Amino acid sequence: MERKSRKLAGILLIVLPTVAYGGVSLLYLLVNSVDGYVDNPLRQDLWRAGHAHAGVLLILSLVILKYVDEAALSEKMKKIVRSGVPLSAILIPAAFFLSVLDPEATAPNAFIYLAYVGFAVLTFTFIVLGIGLIKKAPNP
């Protein structure tokens, strides 16, 4: 694994427990019947989705690092691809969490559009990485 990928992997592994803490926080809100959470199904659904996306995207960030190192990409594109999935792991969950900060929200606010930006970043990252892997000449 390249040094840059290894460093990012270390950072991601240090950040990953925050997702576990988020899960415990959601469990606390549910178990203790905290007003503004248990009585708001929209908030429950979006916060649950935000938590799930954060965890999956952080794990995916770790997985693609090996592929980035194997891809036929310039160093600049490798840097962009390495940061694409972690960036989407911030943008997409942020959209879900911030769009229903108000405990009485009945519809998501404009922050929900961050999810579309995050999905665009994620899609771009996958397409560039896929092309870089297809372009790579097979080893003899």
TORPA-4810 file (N, C-alpha, C, O; in nm, 3 decimals):
<nodes>
NODE_1_0.085_-0.117_0.000_0.000_0.000_0.000_0.090_0.124_0.000_0.188_0.130_0.073_M
NODE_2_0.054_0.220_-0.083_0.131_0.344_-0.089_0.121_0.420_0.043_0.022_0.407_0.116_E
NODE_3_0.224_0.499_0.072_0.230_0.573_0.198_0.108_0.663_0.217_0.053_0.670_0.327_R
NODE_4_0.066_0.733_0.112_-0.049_0.823_0.123_-0.177_0.746_0.156_-0.258_0.793_0.236_K
NODE_5_-0.194_0.631_0.097_-0.311_0.548_0.125_-0.307_0.494_0.267_-0.408_0.491_0.336_S
NODE_6_-0.188_0.452_0.311_-0.173_0.399_0.447_-0.205_0.506_0.551_-0.270_0.478_0.651_R
NODE_7_-0.158_0.629_0.527_-0.186_0.740_0.619_-0.335_0.769_0.625_-0.390_0.786_0.734_K
NODE_8_-0.401_0.774_0.509_-0.545_0.797_0.508_-0.620_0.683_0.577_-0.717_0.706_0.649_L
NODE_9_-0.574_0.560_0.556_-0.637_0.445_0.622_-0.627_0.459_0.774_-0.723_0.430_0.845_A
NODE_10_-0.512_0.503_0.822_-0.496_0.525_0.966_-0.592_0.631_1.019_-0.654_0.613_1.124_G
NODE_11_-0.605_0.739_0.946_-0.698_0.845_0.986_-0.842_0.793_0.987_-0.916_0.818_1.082_I
NODE_12_-0.879_0.719_0.883_-1.016_0.666_0.875_-1.044_0.568_0.990_-1.154_0.568_1.045_L
NODE_13_-0.946_0.487_1.025_-0.966_0.393_1.136_-0.980_0.466_1.269_-1.052_0.419_1.358_L
NODE_14_-0.913_0.579_1.283_-0.927_0.658_1.406_-1.064_0.726_1.411_-1.122_0.740_1.518_I
NODE_15_-1.115_0.767_1.295_-1.245_0.835_1.288_-1.362_0.738_1.302_-1.468_0.775_1.353_V
NODE_16_-1.342_0.615_1.259_-1.451_0.516_1.258_-1.525_0.499_1.391_-1.647_0.482_1.389_L
NODE_17_-1.458_0.503_1.506_-1.533_0.491_1.632_-1.638_0.601_1.654_-1.731_0.583_1.733_P
NODE_18_-1.623_0.714_1.585_-1.726_0.818_1.600_-1.860_0.771_1.544_-1.966_0.814_1.590_T
NODE_19_-1.854_0.683_1.444_-1.978_0.628_1.389_-2.043_0.535_1.492_-2.165_0.536_1.509_V
NODE_20_-1.961_0.456_1.560_-2.014_0.370_1.666_-2.076_0.456_1.777_-2.182_0.422_1.830_A
NODE_21_-2.009_0.565_1.811_-2.064_0.656_1.912_-2.198_0.714_1.865_-2.291_0.728_1.945_Y
NODE_22_-2.207_0.746_1.737_-2.334_0.795_1.682_-2.445_0.692_1.695_-2.559_0.726_1.724_G
NODE_23_-2.411_0.566_1.675_-2.510_0.460_1.690_-2.558_0.448_1.834_-2.677_0.428_1.860_G
NODE_24_-2.465_0.459_1.926_-2.502_0.455_2.069_-2.589_0.575_2.104_-2.684_0.563_2.182_V
NODE_25_-2.558_0.690_2.046_-2.639_0.810_2.071_-2.781_0.792_2.020_-2.876_0.830_2.088_S
NODE_26_-2.795_0.736_1.901_-2.929_0.711_1.848_-3.004_0.610_1.934_-3.124_0.625_1.958_L
NODE_27_-2.934_0.510_1.981_-2.995_0.411_2.069_-3.043_0.478_2.198_-3.152_0.449_2.246_L
NODE_28_-2.962_0.566_2.253_-2.999_0.639_2.375_-3.127_0.719_2.351_-3.218_0.717_2.434_Y
NODE_29_-3.134_0.791_2.239_-3.253_0.872_2.209_-3.378_0.784_2.200_-3.487_0.824_2.244_L
NODE_30_-3.362_0.667_2.143_-3.474_0.576_2.125_-3.516_0.510_2.255_-3.634_0.508_2.290_L
NODE_31_-3.420_0.456_2.327_-3.449_0.383_2.451_-3.506_0.475_2.558_-3.593_0.435_2.635_V
NODE_32_-3.457_0.598_2.564_-3.502_0.692_2.667_-3.618_0.779_2.621_-3.655_0.876_2.688_N
NODE_33_-3.675_0.745_2.507_-3.793_0.816_2.454_-3.775_0.967_2.457_-3.861_1.039_2.508_S
NODE_34_-3.665_1.014_2.404_-3.635_1.156_2.403_-3.730_1.228_2.307_-3.742_1.192_2.190_V
NODE_35_-3.799_1.330_2.360_-3.891_1.409_2.278_-3.815_1.471_2.161_-3.699_1.510_2.174_D
NODE_36_-3.882_1.480_2.049_-3.820_1.535_1.930_-3.751_1.429_1.846_-3.713_1.453_1.732_G
NODE_37_-3.736_1.311_1.904_-3.679_1.200_1.827_-3.781_1.088_1.813_-3.816_1.050_1.702_Y
NODE_38_-3.827_1.035_1.925_-3.920_0.921_1.917_-4.055_0.962_1.861_-4.126_0.878_1.805_V
NODE_39_-4.092_1.088_1.874_-4.222_1.131_1.824_-4.212_1.196_1.685_-4.308_1.257_1.638_D
NODE_40_-4.097_1.182_1.620_-4.079_1.239_1.487_-4.021_1.132_1.394_-3.899_1.117_1.384_N
NODE_41_-4.108_1.058_1.324_-4.062_0.949_1.237_-3.968_0.996_1.125_-3.876_0.924_1.087_P
NODE_42_-3.991_1.116_1.074_-3.902_1.168_0.970_-3.761_1.185_1.023_-3.664_1.146_0.958_L
NODE_43_-3.750_1.242_1.140_-3.619_1.262_1.203_-3.552_1.127_1.231_-3.432_1.111_1.209_R
NODE_44_-3.629_1.032_1.280_-3.573_0.898_1.305_-3.519_0.838_1.177_-3.407_0.786_1.174_Q
NODE_45_-3.598_0.844_1.072_-3.558_0.783_0.944_-3.434_0.850_0.886_-3.342_0.781_0.842_D
NODE_46_-3.431_0.983_0.885_-3.318_1.052_0.826_-3.191_1.038_0.911_-3.082_1.023_0.856_L
NODE_47_-3.204_1.042_1.041_-3.085_1.023_1.125_-3.034_0.880_1.115_-2.913_0.857_1.116_W
NODE_48_-3.124_0.785_1.107_-3.082_0.645_1.089_-3.011_0.629_0.954_-2.908_0.562_0.945_R
NODE_49_-3.066_0.691_0.850_-3.003_0.685_0.718_-2.866_0.753_0.720_-2.771_0.704_0.659_A
NODE_50_-2.856_0.865_0.788_-2.728_0.935_0.798_-2.623_0.850_0.868_-2.508_0.842_0.824_G
NODE_51_-2.664_0.787_0.975_-2.572_0.701_1.050_-2.528_0.582_0.964_-2.409_0.549_0.960_H
NODE_52_-2.620_0.518_0.898_-2.588_0.402_0.814_-2.495_0.441_0.699_-2.398_0.371_0.671_A
NODE_53_-2.525_0.552_0.632_-2.440_0.596_0.522_-2.299_0.630_0.570_-2.201_0.599_0.503_H
NODE_54_-2.289_0.693_0.686_-2.157_0.727_0.739_-2.073_0.602_0.759_-1.957_0.597_0.717_A
NODE_55_-2.130_0.501_0.821_-2.056_0.377_0.847_-2.016_0.304_0.720_-1.901_0.264_0.704_G
NODE_56_-2.110_0.288_0.630_-2.083_0.215_0.506_-1.980_0.290_0.422_-1.889_0.228_0.366_V
NODE_57_-1.994_0.420_0.412_-1.901_0.496_0.328_-1.761_0.503_0.388_-1.663_0.506_0.313_L
NODE_58_-1.750_0.506_0.519_-1.616_0.503_0.579_-1.548_0.368_0.555_-1.429_0.363_0.525_L
NODE_59_-1.623_0.261_0.567_-1.566_0.128_0.538_-1.529_0.119_0.390_-1.423_0.066_0.355_I
NODE_60_-1.616_0.170_0.303_-1.586_0.170_0.160_-1.461_0.254_0.131_-1.384_0.221_0.041_L
NODE_61_-1.442_0.362_0.205_-1.322_0.445_0.190_-1.196_0.363_0.214_-1.096_0.379_0.144_S
NODE_62_-1.201_0.276_0.312_-1.087_0.189_0.341_-1.065_0.086_0.230_-0.952_0.059_0.191_L
NODE_63_-1.173_0.030_0.181_-1.165_-0.075_0.079_-1.104_-0.023_-0.051_-1.021_-0.090_-0.112_V
NODE_64_-1.145_0.097_-0.095_-1.099_0.143_-0.226_-0.953_0.186_-0.227_-0.895_0.201_-0.334_I
NODE_65_-0.893_0.205_-0.110_-0.754_0.251_-0.108_-0.661_0.156_-0.181_-0.571_0.200_-0.252_L
NODE_66_-0.682_0.027_-0.165_-0.600_-0.072_-0.236_-0.619_-0.058_-0.388_-0.523_-0.071_-0.465_K
NODE_67_-0.741_-0.033_-0.429_-0.769_-0.019_-0.572_-0.708_0.109_-0.629_-0.661_0.110_-0.743_Y
NODE_68_-0.709_0.216_-0.551_-0.648_0.342_-0.597_-0.501_0.319_-0.627_-0.449_0.366_-0.729_V
NODE_69_-0.434_0.249_-0.540_-0.291_0.223_-0.558_-0.263_0.138_-0.682_-0.154_0.145_-0.738_D
NODE_70_-0.358_0.059_-0.725_-0.342_-0.028_-0.842_-0.386_0.037_-0.972_-0.360_-0.018_-1.079_E
NODE_71_-0.452_0.150_-0.967_-0.511_0.213_-1.085_-0.408_0.292_-1.165_-0.311_0.344_-1.110_A
NODE_72_-0.432_0.299_-1.296_-0.348_0.379_-1.385_-0.402_0.522_-1.384_-0.473_0.564_-1.476_A
NODE_73_-0.366_0.596_-1.279_-0.411_0.735_-1.263_-0.291_0.821_-1.228_-0.193_0.773_-1.171_L
NODE_74_-0.299_0.948_-1.264_-0.194_1.042_-1.224_-0.199_1.059_-1.072_-0.299_1.025_-1.009_S
NODE_75_-0.092_1.111_-1.016_-0.089_1.132_-0.870_-0.200_1.228_-0.828_-0.260_1.211_-0.722_E
NODE_76_-0.227_1.327_-0.910_-0.334_1.423_-0.878_-0.470_1.353_-0.875_-0.551_1.376_-0.785_K
NODE_77_-0.495_1.267_-0.974_-0.624_1.195_-0.978_-0.633_1.094_-0.864_-0.741_1.073_-0.809_M
NODE_78_-0.521_1.032_-0.828_-0.523_0.940_-0.714_-0.562_1.016_-0.587_-0.639_0.965_-0.505_K
NODE_79_-0.508_1.136_-0.571_-0.541_1.217_-0.454_-0.691_1.249_-0.452_-0.755_1.241_-0.347_K
NODE_80_-0.744_1.286_-0.566_-0.888_1.317_-0.576_-0.972_1.194_-0.545_-1.070_1.202_-0.471_I
NODE_81_-0.934_1.080_-0.601_-1.010_0.956_-0.580_-1.000_0.910_-0.435_-1.099_0.867_-0.376_V
NODE_82_-0.880_0.920_-0.376_-0.864_0.882_-0.235_-0.957_0.963_-0.144_-1.011_0.911_-0.047_R
NODE_83_-0.975_1.089_-0.176_-1.056_1.175_-0.089_-1.204_1.176_-0.126_-1.286_1.225_-0.048_S
NODE_84_-1.240_1.122_-0.242_-1.379_1.128_-0.288_-1.478_1.055_-0.198_-1.581_1.111_-0.162_G
NODE_85_-1.447_0.932_-0.161_-1.541_0.855_-0.078_-1.547_0.911_0.064_-1.656_0.924_0.119_V
NODE_86_-1.433_0.946_0.127_-1.444_1.008_0.259_-1.521_1.141_0.256_-1.595_1.172_0.349_P
NODE_87_-1.504_1.219_0.148_-1.580_1.343_0.136_-1.730_1.315_0.127_-1.811_1.383_0.189_L
NODE_88_-1.766_1.213_0.050_-1.908_1.177_0.040_-1.959_1.122_0.173_-2.077_1.133_0.205_S
NODE_89_-1.868_1.062_0.252_-1.905_1.011_0.385_-1.933_1.125_0.483_-1.991_1.104_0.589_A
NODE_90_-1.892_1.244_0.448_-1.925_1.362_0.527_-2.050_1.429_0.472_-2.142_1.461_0.547_I
NODE_91_-2.054_1.450_0.340_-2.164_1.525_0.279_-2.299_1.455_0.291_-2.399_1.518_0.326_L
NODE_92_-2.303_1.327_0.261_-2.432_1.256_0.259_-2.493_1.247_0.399_-2.609_1.285_0.416_I
NODE_93_-2.419_1.198_0.499_-2.478_1.197_0.634_-2.512_1.337_0.685_-2.613_1.356_0.752_P
NODE_94_-2.428_1.435_0.653_-2.457_1.572_0.696_-2.591_1.618_0.641_-2.668_1.685_0.710_A
NODE_95_-2.619_1.581_0.517_-2.748_1.618_0.456_-2.863_1.560_0.537_-2.961_1.629_0.565_A
NODE_96_-2.852_1.434_0.575_-2.960_1.370_0.650_-2.974_1.428_0.790_-3.085_1.453_0.836_F
NODE_97_-2.862_1.450_0.859_-2.868_1.503_0.996_-2.913_1.648_1.000_-3.003_1.683_1.077_F
NODE_98_-2.851_1.731_0.918_-2.879_1.875_0.924_-3.014_1.913_0.866_-3.066_2.020_0.899_L
NODE_99_-3.071_1.828_0.782_-3.199_1.863_0.719_-3.317_1.852_0.815_-3.426_1.900_0.784_S
NODE_100_-3.296_1.791_0.931_-3.404_1.780_1.031_-3.351_1.812_1.171_-3.382_1.742_1.267_V
NODE_101_-3.272_1.916_1.181_-3.222_1.957_1.312_-3.335_2.000_1.405_-3.331_1.976_1.525_L
NODE_102_-3.436_2.064_1.347_-3.551_2.107_1.427_-3.629_1.983_1.470_-3.675_1.906_1.385_D
NODE_103_-3.646_1.961_1.601_-3.718_1.842_1.649_-3.862_1.834_1.599_-3.922_1.726_1.602_P
NODE_104_-3.917_1.945_1.555_-4.055_1.945_1.506_-4.064_1.946_1.355_-4.172_1.971_1.300_E
NODE_105_-3.955_1.920_1.286_-3.953_1.922_1.140_-4.050_1.819_1.083_-4.056_1.705_1.130_A
NODE_106_-4.125_1.861_0.982_-4.216_1.769_0.914_-4.169_1.741_0.771_-4.224_1.655_0.702_T
NODE_107_-4.067_1.815_0.729_-4.006_1.796_0.597_-3.860_1.838_0.607_-3.826_1.926_0.687_A
NODE_108_-3.773_1.778_0.528_-3.632_1.818_0.533_-3.614_1.961_0.482_-3.687_2.006_0.394_P
NODE_109_-3.517_2.031_0.539_-3.486_2.166_0.489_-3.386_2.157_0.374_-3.359_2.048_0.324_N
NODE_110_-3.333_2.270_0.332_-3.247_2.276_0.213_-3.116_2.199_0.228_-3.051_2.169_0.128_A
NODE_111_-3.075_2.167_0.350_-2.952_2.090_0.368_-2.960_1.953_0.302_-2.857_1.891_0.275_F
NODE_112_-3.080_1.905_0.276_-3.096_1.773_0.214_-3.027_1.767_0.078_-2.990_1.660_0.031_I
NODE_113_-3.009_1.884_0.014_-2.945_1.887_-0.117_-2.795_1.854_-0.111_-2.734_1.825_-0.214_Y
NODE_114_-2.738_1.859_0.008_-2.599_1.814_0.023_-2.585_1.667_-0.015_-2.478_1.624_-0.059_L
NODE_115_-2.692_1.590_0.003_-2.687_1.448_-0.033_-2.661_1.432_-0.183_-2.586_1.343_-0.224_A
NODE_116_-2.723_1.517_-0.264_-2.702_1.509_-0.409_-2.559_1.543_-0.445_-2.501_1.481_-0.535_Y
NODE_117_-2.501_1.640_-0.377_-2.361_1.674_-0.400_-2.272_1.556_-0.361_-2.181_1.519_-0.435_V
NODE_118_-2.301_1.497_-0.246_-2.225_1.380_-0.201_-2.236_1.263_-0.297_-2.137_1.196_-0.324_G
NODE_119_-2.356_1.238_-0.348_-2.372_1.128_-0.443_-2.300_1.158_-0.575_-2.250_1.066_-0.639_F
NODE_120_-2.296_1.285_-0.616_-2.222_1.323_-0.737_-2.072_1.299_-0.717_-2.005_1.247_-0.806_A
NODE_121_-2.019_1.337_-0.601_-1.878_1.314_-0.570_-1.849_1.164_-0.569_-1.749_1.120_-0.625_V
NODE_122_-1.936_1.087_-0.507_-1.919_0.942_-0.500_-1.920_0.879_-0.639_-1.837_0.794_-0.670_L
NODE_123_-2.014_0.920_-0.723_-2.025_0.867_-0.858_-1.901_0.902_-0.940_-1.845_0.816_-1.008_T
NODE_124_-1.858_1.027_-0.934_-1.738_1.070_-1.005_-1.618_0.985_-0.961_-1.539_0.939_-1.044_F
NODE_125_-1.605_0.967_-0.831_-1.494_0.889_-0.775_-1.494_0.747_-0.830_-1.390_0.696_-0.872_T
NODE_126_-1.610_0.683_-0.829_-1.619_0.545_-0.877_-1.588_0.535_-1.026_-1.518_0.443_-1.070_F
NODE_127_-1.638_0.629_-1.105_-1.616_0.624_-1.249_-1.468_0.642_-1.281_-1.412_0.568_-1.362_I
NODE_128_-1.404_0.741_-1.218_-1.262_0.766_-1.243_-1.179_0.645_-1.200_-1.090_0.601_-1.272_V
NODE_129_-1.208_0.592_-1.082_-1.134_0.475_-1.034_-1.156_0.356_-1.126_-1.062_0.284_-1.158_L
NODE_130_-1.278_0.334_-1.168_-1.308_0.223_-1.260_-1.231_0.235_-1.390_-1.176_0.137_-1.440_G
NODE_131_-1.227_0.355_-1.446_-1.152_0.377_-1.571_-1.004_0.353_-1.547_-0.937_0.292_-1.630_I
NODE_132_-0.952_0.402_-1.434_-0.811_0.381_-1.403_-0.776_0.235_-1.387_-0.666_0.193_-1.425_G
NODE_133_-0.866_0.158_-1.332_-0.841_0.013_-1.317_-0.850_-0.059_-1.451_-0.774_-0.153_-1.475_L
NODE_134_-0.942_-0.019_-1.536_-0.956_-0.083_-1.666_-0.835_-0.050_-1.754_-0.789_-0.135_-1.830_I
NODE_135_-0.785_0.072_-1.744_-0.668_0.115_-1.825_-0.539_0.047_-1.784_-0.447_0.034_-1.864_K
NODE_136_-0.532_0.004_-1.660_-0.408_-0.057_-1.608_-0.377_-0.184_-1.687_-0.461_-0.273_-1.701_K
NODE_137_-0.255_-0.190_-1.738_-0.212_-0.309_-1.813_-0.200_-0.427_-1.717_-0.149_-0.410_-1.605_A
NODE_138_-0.244_-0.545_-1.757_-0.231_-0.662_-1.671_-0.085_-0.699_-1.649_-0.002_-0.684_-1.739_P
NODE_139_-0.054_-0.747_-1.530_0.082_-0.793_-1.499_0.109_-0.926_-1.569_0.020_-1.011_-1.577_N
NODE_140_0.233_-0.945_-1.621_0.263_-1.072_-1.691_0.271_-1.189_-1.596_0.296_-1.301_-1.639_P
</nodes>
